[in-house]
Amino acid sequence: MSNEKKFSKKAADEAAPKHMAEAAPAPKKKKRKKKKAGPVKKTFTVIGTVLLTLILIVVISVSIIAAALTVYVMQFRENTPIDIDLDSLNLAYTTFIYGDDKDGNQVELAKISRGANRIPVSIDRIPQHVRDAFVYIEDERFYEHAGVDWKRTFGAFLNELTHGMLYGSKQGGSTITQQLIKNVSGDKEQTMDRKMREIFRASDLERYRTKDEILDAYLNCVGMGGSCSGVQAAALKYFGKDVSELDLAEAACLAAIPKSPESLNPFANKEANRERQLLVLKAMYNNAAISKQQYDDAVNEELQFRDPNSETNSSEIQNWYIDMVIRDVTLDLMNLYGVEFDEASDMLYNGGYTIYTPIDIEMQEAIEAKYRDYSTFSNNVLSDPPQSAFICMDYTGNILAVAGGIGDKAGSNIFNRATMAKRQAGSSFKPIAGYAYSIENNLATWSSIYPDLPIEIPDENNPGQTRKWPTNYSSTGANNVWSGRSYFTFQALQRSLNTVSARLVQAAGPSNVFEFVMNRFQISTLTAYDADLSPMSVGALTQGVYLRELVAAYQPFGNGGKYFAPTSYTYVLDPSGETILQHSYTPIQSISEESAYVMNKLMQQVIEGPNGTGKAAKLNNVPVVGKTGTSQEWRDNLFIGCTPDYVSGVWYGYDDNRTVKSGTYYNTAQLWKNIFGDIADAGERTEFPECETIKELYYCSNTGLIASGSCPTGNKGYYKSTNVPPICTKCGDSSANSKNTDSTSN
């Protein structure tokens, strides 16, 4: 097989044409030499490669960053509270307190706020040209954007990157909506997080609120210089006008302020304000909000500003009456809303309330002047003088004037001794306790007779034994004074005999008198421990009593037996004009009209009687009824006095309960007259109300019964129709001396 193949190959070779066998071998191809690339081409190639790489890196990086930012922003939005509710914005509005002057004109007494003077005003009371002035200088696309003006935002961002080269100065990017968010949230930190929160909140707010609602809130809270916020407060501050009365030039002046409230308000820099006012007017004209004529007129108008010195100094110390009103309204807000004192106080100072008071402005000024003058209280110059308080009200409980301390008032909202101090009432408590109870319940009459002797009570230091109680105090300070003589009811009150007061309470029952005083005269400081003989007899109360409540308790003695709760305000309005607090003038008939009349006459004897402890309080033109009061060791000294127009009272003593040295101060009746006598004597009414059913009868000076023709008689007595003593039958004809006054019965 292999031989055949070899043969075949050889035969084939021999059979081939000769010329093929002799053909020359094919020539070899020449290799081309590669041209070397030039240096320029190499450079561009490298640059292109690098750029492409960088672009890819940037694209990848941006994609990664964008994805990360997207995740971050989405998470940030989820964790950011953006539910801004205009109905519950924490806007602080100024609260105003008003009273009437002597001509019946309503005047502003005070305005109070914490940090901001802001007066609420609804958008419908703000003229269109005022709204436009703020919109076109602060946010000209306000009605077009959805909370964020992206064009302005990016412009501000680029300007910041170029350090002001783009617009020539720092460019704000916040819309009115964003400014509102910043103002009401208090979120003003200069961070990217804050800006993002602001954007989210602004966008969210515009989804649920109209432009007018947003503009309304903005115009009520925008800073307008100093503590002034909002257009209404600014209109009053700079022009003395309501915002509804502002003209175009004035509106532009106010709209110029918010960019820099402390440097652009007209009181701080009138020229700078004028320069920006022209920008405001130009912006309004460029946006077709005003005509050329309106523009020219406003540019040429000379503004008339309010005198800056006429503004009430916010740091000025409030008078005693304003202090009292603020505290009273705060306490009532606590009860109304069920909040703590501090929260109620914040509500009052920031709530934009309007408070109306029954103050007598002239009386308040006169009383405070008396309290600044130390000579009102003493002829002596004392190195350590006591303190004092005074309060006056009418017969429906309206507090007309108050003073809480002697000397220059040290500050606002300080301790007021007339309304906040609990002090012992001493004998000034007697008329509303044993005497009023006994007269009201027919247990005593004008001429009931009582011995000036002590009663026997258990001796707490010696169980099973008794001791004599109480003692009487004399004008010299001596005690254990028991005369052993008998006195008529009116004489006992005139002399302020503790012994007779104790007998009245003992006969009535201390617990009965306690309930009577607490319910009929609304003494809030009483405790269960006061339902005893000593507290109800001589006013030795566990906690003491507020001067305001004690004075109010004397109202029934001058108005036919009615008690009205004392008040420093009549009603309170919230910013919407709704009445949230209103004083009720519903009286309690504490005692009957007849009882009130008898008590009035009894207490006149304290002033008119020859041995009356209150003789120094007697006035020339009007009658006075009243009662002195002194606590143990002369620590508390009082006089409560009623005239036909007023019921008032004074206290003096040391805050730390030290004894007041004898002779250093006027007696309390004289002190009351020093403080209030000239005011009370100028009252229009000259007499207390009469009671037609009262019986005016002569009494027997021996028995206190109604005198017969054979009885020696004292002066007239005053008797309730339901409690007229019987006619005396004990006096013989030989002793008859009709209508002759006994020496002990004047």
Summary of the structure (lengths in Angstrom):
residues: 746
radius of gyration: 46.3
end to end distance: 181.1
largest distance: 206.6
contacts: 2377
relative contact order: 0.08
helix: 43%
strand: 14%
